[in-house]
Amino acid sequence: MQFLMKKVKVIDLFGIKYDQMETRINDELGAIQSAGGSILDVKLIGEKLSQCSVFVYYED
């Protein structure tokens, strides 16, 4: 029986230009999935989009 480990990935968006945010987030999510991870939840934390982080909860 194999147990899946739950992990958190933090994607820092501080200083990233708005037109690059989507690509940055999608690249990170794609890397998790390409490595065999299964994304469970995504949360955005911060008051301003230019000063926030994306928390990705996933199984590996």
C-alpha positions in Angstrom: 0.0 0.0 0.0 1.4 3.4 -1.0 0.6 6.5 0.9 0.4 9.8 -1.0 2.2 12.7 0.7 0.4 16.0 0.9 2.5 19.1 0.3 2.2 22.9 -0.1 3.9 24.9 -2.8 4.1 28.7 -2.4 4.2 30.7 -5.6 5.4 34.3 -4.7 3.9 36.9 -7.0 5.6 39.9 -5.4 7.1 42.1 -8.1 5.7 40.0 -11.0 4.0 42.1 -13.7 0.3 41.4 -14.2 0.7 40.1 -17.7 3.3 37.5 -16.5 1.3 36.2 -13.4 -0.9 33.8 -15.4 2.1 32.2 -17.1 4.1 32.0 -13.8 1.2 30.3 -12.0 0.3 27.9 -14.8 4.0 26.9 -15.2 4.2 26.0 -11.5 0.9 24.1 -11.6 2.0 22.3 -14.7 5.3 21.3 -13.1 3.5 19.8 -10.2 1.2 17.8 -12.5 4.1 16.7 -14.8 5.9 15.3 -11.8 2.8 13.2 -11.0 1.3 15.5 -8.4 -2.5 15.9 -8.0 -3.6 19.5 -7.1 -6.2 19.5 -4.3 -6.6 23.2 -3.7 -5.3 26.7 -4.6 -5.5 29.8 -2.4 -4.5 33.4 -3.0 -3.2 35.2 0.0 -2.6 39.0 0.1 -4.3 42.3 -0.1 -3.1 43.4 -3.5 -2.5 41.2 -6.5 1.0 42.6 -7.0 1.9 41.7 -3.4 0.5 38.2 -2.9 1.3 34.6 -2.9 -0.5 31.5 -4.3 -0.6 28.5 -2.0 -1.0 25.2 -3.8 -2.0 22.2 -1.8 -1.3 18.9 -3.6 -0.6 15.2 -3.3 2.7 13.8 -4.4 
